[in-house]
Amino acid sequence: MKPPVLALRQVRLADGPRMLFDGVDLALEPRCRACLVGRNGTGKTTLLRILAGEVEADDGERTLNPGLRIAWVPQEPAISGPTVLDHVVAAGAAPHEAEAALQTFGLPASALSASLSGGEIRRAALAAAFARDCDVLLLDEPTNHLDIPAIATLEGEIAASRAAVLLISHDRAFLERVSDRCFWLEGRRVRRLDRGFSHFEAWAEGIAAAEAEDARRLQKRIEQEEHWMQRGVTARRARNEGRRRALLDLRAARAELLRGARGQMSLEAAASEGSGQKVIEARRISKAWGGRTVVRDFSTRIQRGDRVAVVGPNGAGKTTLIRMLAGELEPDSGTVKLGTGLEIAYLDQARAELRPEMTLREVLAPLGGDQILVRGKPWHVAAYAKSFLFTDAQLRQPVRSLSGGERNRLLLARALAAPSNLLVLDEPTNDLDMDTLDLLEDALGDYAGTLLLVSHDRDFIDRLASSTIALNGRGDIVETPGGWRDFESQNPGFLTAAPKTAAQKTAAPAPKAPAAPPPPPRPGKLSYRDQRRLEAAEALVSGLPGEIRGLEVSLSDSGLYRRDPAGFARLSEALEAARARLEAAETEWLELEELKSRLSAGD
């Protein structure tokens, strides 16, 4: 193995009374591709800043080759200079290299720094880092605010770079593609795995299992020693003082294990009463902004329980589409029909509802008091905040003091507490660590309602989505059953078609041929979605009559109204709703069976 170009040895650093690092060793060899993994709050960003020379450790050594050039892209980069070209040149790149890097990351050199979006700021910072031909690249959450095509560009640039790379990211698909080594920051120390991230979780689980067994054995020894002390230490105190000290050492070791144990977070989405079977039906909807069409002639039907992911480049119109589907924005043409009984909970990617001066308590309990309703049950606001890893002291802190991940957790806490049967999440995974992502995935997987999700996290989409809607920014939309990989395999190049050249942009547009209709289903076979609808309708047609008969039997009790008028009213409403659902299911079943018969005949 080649000698390292940048290394830390026995580094220690305290953050007030809390020790962040206690003997950290880390080394980067030439052209290594390493990721730094750990929970939020363990100090990953601080460790990168020590490597970059921005923070000095309390103890230990930082060694680097003479003349080593380090490029550091922080989690929230700042862009200086009037234009992005000025920024990249000021960072140390030659003008021609700066222009080439900006073109690679899809930014015009003349773009004004003051008007950049979050994704454009990130791309400008990455262009500045890659244009300098550095020896070490330190990247903190480089995929934040990037769309999927930009993430693919970053993956290619990392693969082609001659620099050693150390990066922090919670994007599993990205880490699997770029890393060949993992550093795991846990318990104030760093462990090293000389394999890529695809092997990390199995390795980490093995370590955790071994430590749990060590803790179990230690607890057993403590119990044995305590039993011995209770029975015999009084008579043999002087002779056995050494054994008593050994017990105290064991207890100290146990306390150390417990101190490093992970906090637990509980996520569960509150579901209200069920919506109708049909949640959203959009027919030939279109929308344009500033003369640019972002959605053109799109139709879809979303059923109860669907998990629909929406993907596409930044600015393609993803948020516009979900706002139209949720009934918040009128299409320019076409119609959107929402199903009956919908209760919608919405998580806004801009976090506009979080005012900086609000405290966490005010966000979670806007009406005041100590109690909030969570899934229809009263919770103490401090207990609910604790389930999302917020402390009692943080309840009194303003929102502006929170990190990006903490703000997103706070919004999730509020959104998941509200009863809903349609959950609309716009970029919910931003700034969340992997443990929180896993918990969020479990909560959404168990959610009884319908999910509409905008995300650039390909792994998250693959684990959750039953279908994926993709927009390419030119008005074109496709919907594919399954997750990201299903979409990518069935629609190669849809998101990454080459943009128009300057000559093409100035040329008069050619007459546009009418869009070809989507190919019809193969004879004899329903589409994937129609087959799911048919199966759901069949289940309702077979199951609802029994439910209706049971309600009718209960209502036939002549004394029910006198004994329990409220119960009588609830049963009557339930009977009416069940009959309406049966009628709708029978109609849908007949329509789909008729369609299936026509397809079988080859019509």
C-alpha positions as CSV (number, residue, x, y, z in Angstrom):
1,M,0.0,0.0,0.0
2,K,1.3,3.5,-0.9
3,P,2.2,5.9,1.9
4,P,-0.6,8.3,2.8
5,V,-0.7,11.9,1.4
6,L,-2.8,13.1,4.4
7,A,-3.3,11.5,7.8
8,L,-4.5,11.9,11.3
9,R,-3.0,10.1,14.2
10,Q,-4.5,9.8,17.7
11,V,-6.5,12.9,17.3
12,R,-8.6,14.1,20.2
13,L,-11.1,17.0,20.3
14,A,-13.7,18.0,22.8
15,D,-16.8,20.1,22.1
16,G,-17.4,21.7,25.5
17,P,-17.9,18.9,28.1
18,R,-18.5,16.3,25.3
19,M,-15.6,14.4,23.8
20,L,-16.1,14.2,20.0
21,F,-12.9,12.3,19.1
22,D,-10.8,10.2,21.4
23,G,-7.8,8.7,19.5
24,V,-8.9,8.9,15.9
25,D,-6.6,7.5,13.2
26,L,-7.3,8.1,9.5
27,A,-5.1,8.0,6.4
28,L,-5.7,8.8,2.8
29,E,-3.5,7.2,0.1
30,P,-3.2,8.6,-3.4
31,R,-6.3,8.1,-5.5
32,C,-8.3,6.4,-2.8
33,R,-12.1,6.8,-2.9
34,A,-13.2,6.8,0.7
35,C,-16.5,7.6,2.4
36,L,-16.9,8.7,6.0
37,V,-20.0,7.2,7.6
38,G,-21.7,7.9,10.9
39,R,-24.8,9.2,12.5
40,N,-25.7,12.9,12.6
41,G,-24.0,14.6,15.5
42,T,-21.0,12.3,15.7
43,G,-18.6,14.9,14.3
44,K,-18.1,13.8,10.6
45,T,-18.0,17.4,9.3
46,T,-15.6,18.5,12.1
47,L,-13.3,15.6,11.2
48,L,-13.2,16.8,7.6
49,R,-12.5,20.3,8.7
50,I,-9.6,19.0,10.8
51,L,-8.3,17.2,7.7
52,A,-8.8,20.4,5.6
53,G,-6.8,22.4,8.2
54,E,-9.7,24.6,9.2
55,V,-10.0,23.3,12.8
56,E,-7.1,22.4,15.1
57,A,-7.5,19.3,17.3
58,D,-6.8,19.4,21.0
59,D,-4.3,16.6,20.7
60,G,-2.8,14.3,18.1
61,E,-1.0,14.8,14.8
62,R,-2.1,15.9,11.3
63,T,0.5,15.0,8.7
64,L,0.5,15.9,5.0
65,N,2.9,15.8,2.0
66,P,4.8,19.1,1.3
67,G,2.9,21.2,-1.1
68,L,-0.3,19.1,-0.9
69,R,-3.3,20.8,-2.5
70,I,-6.6,20.3,-0.8
71,A,-10.0,21.2,-2.1
72,W,-12.7,21.4,0.5
73,V,-16.4,21.6,-0.4
74,P,-18.5,22.2,2.8
75,Q,-22.1,21.2,3.3
76,E,-23.3,24.8,2.8
77,P,-20.8,26.4,0.4
78,A,-20.6,30.2,-0.1
79,I,-20.1,31.6,-3.7
80,S,-18.1,34.8,-4.0
81,G,-17.6,37.1,-6.9
82,P,-20.1,38.6,-9.3
83,T,-20.3,35.5,-11.5
84,V,-19.7,31.8,-11.1
85,L,-16.6,32.1,-13.4
86,D,-15.2,34.7,-11.0
87,H,-15.7,32.3,-8.1
88,V,-14.0,29.3,-9.7
89,V,-11.1,31.4,-10.9
90,A,-10.7,33.0,-7.4
91,A,-10.5,29.5,-6.0
92,G,-7.3,28.9,-8.0
93,A,-8.3,27.6,-11.4
94,A,-7.1,28.9,-14.7
95,P,-9.9,30.7,-16.7
96,H,-10.1,28.0,-19.4
97,E,-10.2,25.2,-16.8
98,A,-12.9,27.1,-14.8
99,E,-15.1,27.4,-17.9
100,A,-14.7,23.7,-18.7
101,A,-15.6,22.6,-15.2
102,L,-18.6,24.9,-15.1
103,Q,-19.8,23.4,-18.5
104,T,-19.3,19.9,-17.1
105,F,-21.6,20.7,-14.2
106,G,-24.2,22.5,-16.4
107,L,-23.6,26.1,-15.4
108,P,-23.0,29.0,-17.8
109,A,-19.9,30.9,-16.8
110,S,-21.8,34.2,-16.9
111,A,-24.4,33.0,-14.3
112,L,-24.8,35.7,-11.5
113,S,-23.7,34.4,-8.1
114,A,-26.5,36.3,-6.3
115,S,-29.3,34.6,-8.2
116,L,-28.2,31.0,-7.9
117,S,-30.5,28.3,-6.5
118,G,-29.4,25.8,-3.9
119,G,-28.5,23.2,-6.6
120,E,-26.6,25.8,-8.7
121,I,-24.6,26.9,-5.6
122,R,-23.6,23.2,-5.1
123,R,-22.6,22.8,-8.7
124,A,-20.5,26.0,-8.7
125,A,-18.7,24.8,-5.6
126,L,-18.0,21.4,-7.1
127,A,-16.8,23.0,-10.3
128,A,-14.3,25.1,-8.3
129,A,-13.0,22.0,-6.5
130,F,-12.6,19.8,-9.6
131,A,-11.1,22.6,-11.8
132,R,-8.1,23.1,-9.6
133,D,-6.5,19.6,-10.2
134,C,-5.9,19.1,-6.4
135,D,-4.3,16.2,-4.6
136,V,-7.1,15.7,-2.1
137,L,-10.9,16.3,-2.4
138,L,-12.9,16.6,0.8
139,L,-16.6,16.7,0.0
140,D,-19.3,17.2,2.7
141,E,-22.8,16.0,1.4
142,P,-22.0,16.8,-2.2
143,T,-25.3,15.4,-3.6
144,N,-27.5,17.7,-1.4
145,H,-29.8,19.7,-3.7
146,L,-28.4,18.0,-6.8
147,D,-30.8,16.3,-9.3
148,I,-30.1,12.8,-10.5
149,P,-28.4,13.8,-13.8
150,A,-26.0,16.1,-11.8
151,I,-25.3,13.3,-9.3
152,A,-24.4,11.1,-12.3
153,T,-22.0,13.8,-13.6
154,L,-20.4,14.0,-10.1
155,E,-19.9,10.3,-10.0
156,G,-18.1,10.4,-13.4
157,E,-15.9,13.3,-12.2
158,I,-14.9,11.4,-9.1
159,A,-14.0,8.3,-11.1
160,A,-11.9,10.3,-13.5
161,S,-10.1,12.4,-10.8
162,R,-6.5,11.8,-9.9
163,A,-7.1,13.1,-6.4
164,A,-7.6,11.1,-3.2
165,V,-11.3,11.6,-2.3
166,L,-13.0,11.5,1.1
167,L,-16.7,12.3,1.2
168,I,-19.6,12.4,3.5
169,S,-23.0,11.4,2.1
170,H,-26.2,9.7,3.1
171,D,-27.0,8.7,-0.5
172,R,-26.5,5.0,-0.5
173,A,-26.7,4.6,-4.3
174,F,-24.0,7.3,-4.8
175,L,-21.7,5.8,-2.1
176,E,-22.0,2.3,-3.7
177,R,-20.9,3.8,-7.1
178,V,-17.9,5.9,-6.0
179,S,-16.3,4.3,-2.9
180,D,-13.7,1.7,-2.5
181,R,-13.1,2.3,1.3
182,C,-15.2,3.1,4.3
183,F,-14.3,5.0,7.5
184,W,-17.0,4.5,10.2
185,L,-17.1,7.2,12.9
186,E,-18.7,5.6,15.9
187,G,-18.1,5.9,19.7
188,R,-15.5,8.7,19.2
189,R,-13.2,6.5,17.1
190,V,-12.9,5.6,13.4
191,R,-13.0,2.1,12.1
192,R,-11.7,1.3,8.6
193,L,-13.1,-1.1,6.0
194,D,-11.0,-1.6,2.9
195,R,-14.0,-2.3,0.7
196,G,-16.7,-0.1,-0.9
197,F,-20.0,1.0,0.8
198,S,-21.9,-1.9,-0.6
199,H,-20.1,-4.1,2.0
200,F,-20.4,-1.6,4.8
201,E,-23.8,-2.5,6.4
202,A,-23.1,-6.2,6.8
203,W,-19.7,-5.4,8.2
204,A,-21.1,-2.8,10.7
205,E,-23.9,-5.2,11.8
206,G,-21.2,-7.8,12.5
207,I,-19.3,-5.4,14.7
208,A,-22.5,-4.3,16.5
209,A,-23.5,-7.9,17.2
210,A,-20.0,-8.6,18.6
211,E,-20.1,-5.6,20.8
212,A,-23.6,-6.5,22.0
213,E,-22.3,-9.9,23.0
214,D,-19.4,-8.3,24.8
215,A,-21.8,-6.1,26.7
216,R,-24.0,-9.1,27.6
217,R,-21.0,-10.9,29.0
218,L,-19.8,-7.8,30.9
219,Q,-23.3,-7.4,32.4
220,K,-23.2,-11.1,33.5
221,R,-19.8,-10.6,35.2
222,I,-21.1,-7.5,37.0
223,E,-24.1,-9.4,38.3
224,Q,-21.8,-12.2,39.5
225,E,-19.4,-9.8,41.2
226,E,-22.3,-7.9,42.9
227,H,-23.7,-11.2,44.2
228,W,-20.2,-12.1,45.6
229,M,-19.9,-8.7,47.3
230,Q,-23.2,-8.9,49.0
231,R,-22.4,-12.2,50.5
232,G,-18.7,-12.0,51.5
233,V,-17.0,-8.6,51.1
234,T,-17.8,-7.4,54.6
235,A,-15.8,-10.1,56.3
236,R,-12.9,-10.0,53.9
237,R,-12.8,-6.2,53.1
238,A,-9.1,-5.6,53.4
239,R,-8.1,-8.9,51.7
240,N,-10.4,-8.3,48.8
241,E,-10.1,-4.6,48.1
242,G,-8.6,-5.4,44.7
243,R,-11.6,-7.4,43.7
244,R,-13.9,-4.4,44.7
245,R,-11.8,-2.1,42.5
246,A,-12.2,-4.6,39.7
247,L,-16.0,-4.4,40.1
248,L,-15.9,-0.6,39.9
249,D,-13.7,-0.8,36.8
250,L,-16.3,-3.2,35.2
251,R,-19.1,-0.7,36.1
252,A,-17.1,2.1,34.5
253,A,-16.6,0.0,31.4
254,R,-20.4,-0.7,31.3
255,A,-21.1,3.0,31.7
256,E,-18.8,3.7,28.8
257,L,-20.7,1.2,26.6
258,L,-24.0,2.7,27.5
259,R,-22.7,6.3,26.9
260,G,-21.8,5.4,23.4
261,A,-25.1,3.5,22.7
262,R,-27.2,5.0,20.0
263,G,-30.3,7.0,20.6
264,Q,-33.5,5.5,19.3
265,M,-36.0,7.4,17.2
266,S,-39.5,6.3,16.6
267,L,-41.2,7.3,13.3
268,E,-44.8,6.3,12.5
269,A,-47.1,8.2,10.2
270,A,-50.6,8.9,11.5
271,A,-53.3,7.6,9.2
272,S,-56.8,8.9,9.2
273,E,-59.9,7.1,8.1
274,G,-59.5,5.5,4.6
275,S,-60.0,7.5,1.5
276,G,-62.0,6.1,-1.5
277,Q,-60.3,3.6,-3.8
278,K,-59.6,6.2,-6.4
279,V,-57.4,8.9,-4.8
280,I,-56.3,11.1,-7.8
281,E,-57.3,11.0,-11.4
282,A,-55.5,13.4,-13.8
283,R,-56.6,13.6,-17.4
284,R,-54.4,15.3,-20.1
285,I,-53.1,18.0,-17.8
286,S,-50.6,20.6,-19.0
287,K,-48.8,23.5,-17.3
288,A,-46.5,26.2,-18.6
289,W,-44.4,28.8,-16.7
290,G,-42.9,31.8,-18.4
291,G,-43.6,30.4,-21.9
292,R,-41.9,27.0,-21.1
293,T,-44.1,23.9,-20.9
294,V,-43.2,21.8,-17.9
295,V,-46.1,19.3,-18.0
296,R,-47.7,18.4,-21.3
297,D,-50.8,16.2,-21.8
298,F,-50.2,13.9,-18.8
299,S,-52.7,11.5,-17.5
300,T,-52.6,9.1,-14.5
301,R,-54.8,7.4,-12.0
302,I,-53.5,6.9,-8.4
303,Q,-55.2,4.3,-6.3
304,R,-55.5,4.1,-2.5
305,G,-52.2,2.6,-1.1
306,D,-50.0,3.5,-4.1
307,R,-46.5,4.8,-3.5
308,V,-45.7,7.2,-6.4
309,A,-42.2,8.7,-6.8
310,V,-41.7,11.8,-8.9
311,V,-38.2,12.3,-10.4
312,G,-36.5,14.6,-12.8
313,P,-33.9,17.4,-13.1
314,N,-34.0,20.5,-10.9
315,G,-36.5,22.9,-12.5
316,A,-38.2,20.2,-14.5
317,G,-41.6,20.8,-12.7
318,K,-41.7,18.1,-10.1
319,T,-43.1,20.3,-7.4
320,T,-45.5,21.9,-9.9
321,L,-46.8,18.4,-10.8
322,I,-47.4,17.2,-7.3
323,R,-49.1,20.5,-6.4
324,M,-51.5,19.9,-9.3
325,L,-52.1,16.3,-8.3
326,A,-52.8,17.4,-4.8
327,G,-55.3,20.0,-5.9
328,E,-53.2,23.0,-4.8
329,L,-52.6,24.3,-8.3
330,E,-54.9,24.4,-11.3
331,P,-53.5,23.0,-14.6
332,D,-53.6,25.2,-17.7
333,S,-55.6,22.5,-19.4
334,G,-57.0,19.1,-18.5
335,T,-58.6,18.0,-15.3
336,V,-57.6,16.7,-11.9
337,K,-60.2,14.9,-9.8
338,L,-59.5,14.1,-6.1
339,G,-61.2,11.1,-4.4
340,T,-63.5,11.3,-1.5
341,G,-62.6,11.6,2.1
342,L,-59.0,12.9,1.5
343,E,-57.0,14.3,4.3
344,I,-53.6,15.6,3.0
345,A,-50.4,16.1,4.9
346,Y,-47.7,18.1,3.0
347,L,-43.9,18.4,3.6
348,D,-42.5,21.3,1.8
349,Q,-38.9,21.0,0.6
350,A,-38.3,24.7,1.0
351,R,-39.2,24.4,4.8
352,A,-41.0,27.7,4.3
353,E,-43.3,26.9,7.3
354,L,-40.4,27.0,9.7
355,R,-39.8,30.6,10.7
356,P,-36.3,31.1,12.2
357,E,-37.6,32.8,15.4
358,M,-40.0,29.9,16.3
359,T,-39.1,27.5,19.0
360,L,-39.3,23.7,18.5
361,R,-42.2,23.7,21.0
362,E,-44.1,26.3,19.0
363,V,-43.6,24.2,15.8
364,L,-44.9,21.0,17.4
365,A,-47.6,22.6,19.5
366,P,-48.7,25.8,17.7
367,L,-51.8,26.1,19.9
368,G,-49.7,26.2,23.1
369,G,-49.9,23.8,26.1
370,D,-47.9,20.6,26.8
371,Q,-50.1,18.1,24.9
372,I,-50.4,17.4,21.2
373,L,-52.5,14.8,19.4
374,V,-50.4,12.2,17.6
375,R,-52.3,9.5,15.7
376,G,-55.4,10.5,17.6
377,K,-53.8,10.1,21.1
378,P,-52.5,12.8,23.4
379,W,-48.7,13.0,23.8
380,H,-46.6,15.3,25.9
381,V,-44.8,17.5,23.5
382,A,-41.4,16.7,25.2
383,A,-42.0,12.9,24.8
384,Y,-42.9,13.3,21.2
385,A,-39.9,15.5,20.5
386,K,-37.7,12.9,22.2
387,S,-38.9,10.2,19.9
388,F,-37.4,12.3,17.1
389,L,-34.1,12.6,19.0
390,F,-34.7,16.2,20.3
391,T,-33.8,17.0,23.9
392,D,-35.9,18.9,26.4
393,A,-33.5,21.8,26.2
394,Q,-33.9,22.0,22.4
395,L,-37.6,22.6,22.8
396,R,-36.8,26.1,23.9
397,Q,-34.3,26.8,21.1
398,P,-35.2,28.8,18.0
399,V,-35.4,27.0,14.6
400,R,-32.4,29.0,13.3
401,S,-30.1,27.1,15.7
402,L,-30.9,23.7,14.1
403,S,-28.9,22.0,11.5
404,G,-30.4,21.1,8.1
405,G,-31.0,17.5,9.2
406,E,-32.6,18.6,12.5
407,R,-34.9,21.0,10.6
408,N,-36.0,18.2,8.3
409,R,-36.6,15.9,11.3
410,L,-38.7,18.6,12.9
411,L,-40.9,19.0,9.8
412,L,-41.3,15.2,9.6
413,A,-42.3,15.1,13.2
414,R,-45.1,17.6,12.5
415,A,-46.2,16.1,9.2
416,L,-46.3,12.5,10.6
417,A,-48.3,13.5,13.6
418,A,-51.2,15.0,11.5
419,P,-53.9,12.4,10.6
420,S,-53.8,11.9,6.8
421,N,-54.6,9.4,4.1
422,L,-52.5,11.2,1.4
423,L,-49.0,12.1,2.4
424,V,-47.1,14.4,0.0
425,L,-43.4,14.6,0.7
426,D,-41.2,17.0,-1.4
427,E,-37.6,16.0,-0.9
428,P,-38.0,14.4,2.6
429,T,-34.5,12.8,2.7
430,N,-32.4,16.0,2.5
431,D,-29.8,16.1,5.3
432,L,-31.1,13.0,7.0
433,D,-28.5,10.4,8.2
434,M,-28.9,6.7,7.2
435,D,-30.4,5.6,10.5
436,T,-33.1,8.2,10.2
437,L,-33.6,7.3,6.5
438,D,-34.2,3.6,7.5
439,L,-36.7,4.6,10.1
440,L,-38.5,6.9,7.7
441,E,-38.6,4.2,5.1
442,D,-40.1,1.8,7.6
443,A,-42.7,4.4,8.7
444,L,-43.7,5.1,5.1
445,G,-43.8,1.4,4.2
446,D,-46.3,0.8,7.0
447,Y,-48.3,3.9,6.2
448,A,-51.9,2.9,5.5
449,G,-52.6,5.8,3.1
450,T,-51.3,6.9,-0.3
451,L,-47.8,8.4,-0.7
452,L,-46.7,11.0,-3.3
453,L,-42.9,11.4,-3.1
454,V,-40.4,13.7,-4.8
455,S,-36.8,12.6,-4.3
456,H,-33.4,12.4,-5.9
457,D,-32.4,9.5,-3.6
458,R,-32.4,6.6,-5.9
459,D,-32.0,3.9,-3.2
460,F,-34.9,5.4,-1.2
461,I,-37.1,5.4,-4.3
462,D,-36.2,1.8,-5.1
463,R,-37.2,0.7,-1.6
464,L,-40.5,2.4,-1.5
465,A,-42.1,3.3,-4.9
466,S,-44.8,1.2,-6.6
467,S,-44.5,3.5,-9.6
468,T,-42.2,6.3,-10.8
469,I,-43.2,9.4,-12.7
470,A,-40.3,11.1,-14.5
471,L,-40.2,14.6,-16.0
472,N,-37.3,15.7,-18.3
473,G,-37.9,19.5,-18.1
474,R,-39.1,19.7,-21.7
475,G,-42.7,18.9,-20.9
476,D,-42.3,15.1,-21.5
477,I,-43.5,12.7,-18.8
478,V,-43.4,9.0,-18.5
479,E,-44.7,6.7,-15.8
480,T,-43.1,3.3,-15.1
481,P,-44.2,0.6,-12.7
482,G,-41.6,0.1,-10.0
483,G,-38.8,2.2,-8.6
484,W,-35.8,4.1,-10.0
485,R,-34.0,1.1,-11.5
486,D,-37.2,0.0,-13.3
487,F,-37.6,3.5,-14.8
488,E,-34.0,3.7,-15.8
489,S,-33.9,0.3,-17.5
490,Q,-37.2,1.0,-19.4
491,N,-36.5,4.6,-20.4
492,P,-32.7,4.9,-21.2
493,G,-31.6,8.5,-21.9
494,F,-35.0,10.1,-21.0
495,L,-33.5,12.4,-18.4
496,T,-30.1,13.0,-20.0
497,A,-31.0,13.9,-23.6
498,A,-28.5,16.5,-24.9
499,P,-29.6,20.1,-24.5
500,K,-30.0,22.2,-27.6
501,T,-27.0,24.0,-29.0
502,A,-26.9,27.8,-29.4
503,A,-27.6,27.4,-33.2
504,Q,-30.6,25.2,-32.4
505,K,-31.9,27.6,-29.9
506,T,-31.9,30.6,-32.4
507,A,-33.2,28.6,-35.4
508,A,-36.9,28.9,-36.2
509,P,-38.7,25.9,-34.7
510,A,-39.7,23.2,-37.1
511,P,-43.4,22.4,-37.4
512,K,-44.2,20.0,-34.5
513,A,-45.8,16.7,-35.3
514,P,-48.6,15.6,-33.1
515,A,-47.4,13.5,-30.2
516,A,-47.7,9.8,-30.8
517,P,-50.2,8.1,-28.6
518,P,-48.8,5.6,-26.0
519,P,-48.5,2.1,-27.3
520,P,-51.6,0.0,-26.6
521,P,-51.4,-2.9,-24.2
522,R,-50.5,-6.2,-25.8
523,P,-53.6,-8.2,-26.8
524,G,-54.9,-10.4,-24.1
525,K,-53.1,-8.6,-21.2
526,L,-54.1,-5.7,-19.0
527,S,-51.5,-3.1,-18.1
528,Y,-49.7,-3.4,-14.8
529,R,-51.8,-0.7,-13.1
530,D,-55.1,-2.0,-14.6
531,Q,-54.3,-5.5,-13.3
532,R,-53.7,-4.1,-9.8
533,R,-57.0,-2.2,-10.0
534,L,-58.8,-5.3,-11.1
535,E,-57.4,-7.4,-8.3
536,A,-58.3,-4.6,-5.7
537,A,-61.9,-4.4,-7.2
538,E,-62.3,-8.2,-7.0
539,A,-61.2,-8.2,-3.4
540,L,-63.7,-5.5,-2.5
541,V,-66.6,-7.1,-4.4
542,S,-66.0,-10.4,-2.6
543,G,-65.3,-8.9,0.9
544,L,-67.7,-6.0,1.2
545,P,-71.0,-7.9,1.1
546,G,-70.0,-9.7,4.3
547,E,-69.2,-6.4,6.0
548,I,-72.5,-5.0,4.9
549,R,-74.4,-8.0,6.2
550,G,-72.7,-7.6,9.6
551,L,-73.6,-3.9,9.8
552,E,-77.2,-4.7,8.8
553,V,-77.5,-7.3,11.5
554,S,-76.2,-4.8,14.1
555,L,-78.6,-2.2,13.0
556,S,-81.5,-4.6,13.1
557,D,-81.3,-4.5,17.0
558,S,-84.5,-2.6,17.8
559,G,-83.1,-1.2,21.1
560,L,-79.8,0.0,19.7
561,Y,-80.9,3.6,19.0
562,R,-82.4,4.0,22.5
563,R,-79.3,2.6,24.2
564,D,-76.6,4.2,22.0
565,P,-77.8,6.8,19.6
566,A,-74.2,7.9,18.7
567,G,-73.3,4.2,18.0
568,F,-76.4,3.8,15.9
569,A,-75.4,6.9,13.8
570,R,-71.8,5.6,13.3
571,L,-73.1,2.2,12.2
572,S,-75.6,3.9,9.8
573,E,-72.8,6.0,8.3
574,A,-70.5,3.0,8.0
575,L,-73.3,1.0,6.2
576,E,-73.9,3.8,3.8
577,A,-70.2,4.2,3.0
578,A,-69.8,0.4,2.6
579,R,-72.7,0.3,0.1
580,A,-71.2,3.2,-1.9
581,R,-67.8,1.5,-1.9
582,L,-69.4,-1.7,-3.2
583,E,-71.2,0.1,-5.9
584,A,-68.0,1.8,-7.1
585,A,-66.0,-1.4,-6.9
586,E,-68.6,-3.3,-8.9
587,T,-68.6,-0.6,-11.6
588,E,-64.8,-0.6,-11.8
589,W,-64.7,-4.4,-11.9
590,L,-67.2,-4.5,-14.8
591,E,-65.3,-1.8,-16.7
592,L,-62.0,-3.7,-16.3
593,E,-63.4,-7.0,-17.2
594,E,-64.9,-5.5,-20.3
595,L,-61.5,-4.0,-21.2
596,K,-59.9,-7.4,-20.5
597,S,-62.4,-9.1,-22.9
598,R,-61.7,-6.6,-25.6
599,L,-58.0,-7.1,-25.3
600,S,-58.4,-10.8,-25.4
601,A,-60.3,-10.4,-28.7
602,G,-57.5,-8.2,-30.1
603,D,-59.7,-5.1,-30.5
